[in-house]
Amino acid sequence: MIKQYKAYCFDLDGTMYRGSEPIQEAVDFVAACQAEGKETYFITNNAALTRTAQQKKLASFGVRTGTDFIMNSATTLARYCKQHYGGANVMMIGEEGLREALELENITITTTNPDVVVMGLDRQVTYDKLANACLAIRNGAHFLGTNQDIKFPTEKGLVPANGSFLKLMEAATDTKPLIVGKPEPHMLEFIRQQGMYEKEDMILIGDNYDTDIMAGIRYGIDTAYVATGVTRREDVLKKAQQPTYVLNTLGEWLK
């Protein structure tokens, strides 16, 4: 029997869509939740897009939501920086989503002598950017990453994600980055505080066992795995810690 929840937290890449292609069963399930008055949140380790851009992308698939109901790793990292490194100068590797999130928290972005180096996916990254960040970290700058996903799904297949580049930087600096995205609990805690939910009223729905499902398990909320993205169903079934629900698609919940 499927329990009813107050807050449904959906991953995006591999759960709601693959690249520019929507996953229709997920779109239909979100619409059904909203029709019943359930709160729907969208949480993603993708730090490249702004929340407004992510809202527009969802809208293009017929999914209605406000930016306040989108929690990405860029926003999470910016809030973490403000809380723990207030007044610090930050060197950034990333795209517009990360830049906007830092600027909204009034964090100073610099290209020289940073106190903190933050790293999100940067599809225009250069060797010089990586080298400068490496030198800054070796000179004592704190090292933070938005997320540790090694790969993410597109309409063409799986491609390198931010975690692949973080591993390169970790090897070059001998420094392990502090990660704020899933499977760490920061996004879910921000959502819980925003909606004033109890943990038993929340569920996280995602395709990536190592980030999505483990985030929910570590945080202590129910989870639903969907076999529409990164992790294969047969691999999930071998895990010691199982999701609350294992589904091929969210269409199974609409039957």
N, C-alpha and C positions, 0 to 999 in steps of 0.2 A: 504494500500500500504506500502511495506517495503522500508524504506530509505536505501540508500547506505552510508557506512562509510569508513573512511580511516584506522581506528585502531579498530580491533575486539579483545576484552579482554575476554578470556575464563577462567572460573574457571576450576579446574581439577577434584577433587573428587566429583563424582555425576553428573558431566557435561561431562567430556571427558572419564571417566572410573569409574568403581566401583571395588576397590581393584585391582585385576589382570585381570579384564575383561574390554575390551574397550566398549564404547558406540558407535556403528558403525555409527549411524546417525551424531554424532558430528565429528567423524573422517572424514567422507565424506564431511561435511560442511566446515571444516578447509581446506581440499584439494581444494574445490571449491573457497574459498576465496583467497587462495594463487595462484591459477591458474589465477585469475583475477587481481593479483598484489596488493591485499590488505595486510596490515600488520596484522599479528596475534600474539598476546601476550598471555601468559599463566600465570595467577595469582592465587596463592594458599596460604591459611593459614597454609598449612602443612609445618612445620619447621623441620621435622625429616630428610627429604632427602636433599642432596646437589642439586644444580641446575644441575650439570652434571648427577647425578642419575635420576633426573626428566626428563632431556633431553633424556636419554637412555630409560626410561620407555615409553615416548611418541613415540620414534623411534620404539620400539618393537610393537607398534600398527599401525605403518605406518605413524606417524605424524612427519614431518620434522620441526625442529626449532633450533635456536642457543641459547646458555645459556643467551645471552644478551636480549632475548625475553621472558625469564622466570623470573617472579618477585614473590618471596615467602616471607613469613613473617619473616623468619630468616634473609635474606638479608636486609629487611626493618628495622628490629629491630637493626641490627648491624650499619646501617647507622644512625639511630636515636641516638643510644648511642654515636657514634663518634661526632655527631653534638652537642648534649646536655650535654654529660658527658665525654668530652675529657680528657684522662689521667686517668680515673677511673679504679679501680680494680673491676672485674665483677665475681660474682659467677653464675654459669650456671646450670640449670636443663634442659636437652634436649638431643638431639641425634647429630649425625655427621653433619647434615645440619646446625644446629645452631652453633656448634663449628667452622666449617669451615668459616661460614659467619663472626663470631667475629674475627677470626684469620686474615682473608683477610683485615679487617679494622684495624689491628694491635692493637686490644684491649686485654689487659692483663686479662687472666682468672685465678682466684684464688679459693681456697677452704676455706680460712680463712679471716676474717676481710674485707669483700667486701664493696665497696661504693654503688654498684648496684647489685641487684639480678634479673636475667632474667630467664624466664620460658617458655619453649616450651614443646611439647609432648615428654615424655620420657617413652618408653614402658618397660624400665628396672629400673624404679624409685624405690627407697627403702625408708623405713621409715626414716633412718638416713639422707638421702639427703633432704627430706622434713623438718625434724626437724632442721637441720643446717641452711637451708634457712629461716625457720620461725624465728629462734633466731636472724639471721642477720638483718632481716627486723624489728624485734622488737627493735633492737639496733640502728636503724636509717638508714639502707640501703634503697635506692630507690627500688621500686618493679615494674618491667616491665614484660608484657606478650606478647608473639607473637600473640596470637589470643584467642578469647573467644568462639569458637565453642564448644558446649556441646557434640556433637556426630558427627560422620562422617560415610559415607556409605562404606561398603566393600561388596565383593561378597557373604558374609555370612549374611549380615544385618548391622544394625546400632550399632556402638560400641563407648565407651567413647573417647572423644577428649580432647584437652588441657584445654578447658573451665571448664570441670568437676573438674580437678585438681586445677585450679585457684580458683574455688569457695571454695574448701577445704582450700587452703592457706589463702584466704581472711578471712574465718571464724576463722582460727587459729591465724592470725596476727592482726585482726581488721584493716586491710589496704587494700584498693581497688587498684588493679594493674592498671598501665597505659598500655593500649592496643595499639599496632601499626598496627595489621592486620585488615582485613575487619571486620566490616563496617567502620572503620576509613579510611580517604582518602589518606594516605601516599603512598600506592602502585600506585594508579592511578595518583597521582601527579608526581611521579618519571617517569612513562611511558609518561605522557604528556610532561614533560621536555625533555626526551630522544628523542622523535619523533617530538617535536616542533608542537604539534597538537593544534587545537582549541577544546574546549570541545564538540562542536556540531559534531565533526568528530569522536568521540569515542563512543563505546557501550560496556557495560559489560554484559556478558552472564553467567548465573549461575542457580543452582538448590536450593540454600538456601536463602530464602527470607531475613532472619534476618542478614546475613552477606553479601552475594553477591548483592542482589537487593538493600538493604538499603545502601550499599557502593556507588553504582552508583547514587541513588537518592540524598544522602547527598552531593555527589561531584558535582552533577548537569549535569550528562550525561545520555543518554538513556540506558535502561536496557531491557534485554530479559530473562524471567524466563522459564526454561525448567523443566518439571515434571519427571525428571529422577533420582532424588536423595532424598534430605532430606525433603523438604517442600512439602506437598500435594497440588495439584492444587486447590482443594476446599477451602483450608485454605488461599491460596494466594488471591483468588477472594473475600474474606471477608475483606481484608486489606484496611485501609483508603487510603494509598498511593499505587497506582497500578504501576506495571512495564509498560514500554512502549509497550511490547509485552508479551503475555502469550501463551506458546507453549507446546504441549505434548512432542515433540522431535524436534531437529534441522532439521530433515527430512522434516518438514512442510515448511521450507524455501527453500528447494531444488525443490519443486514441481512447 
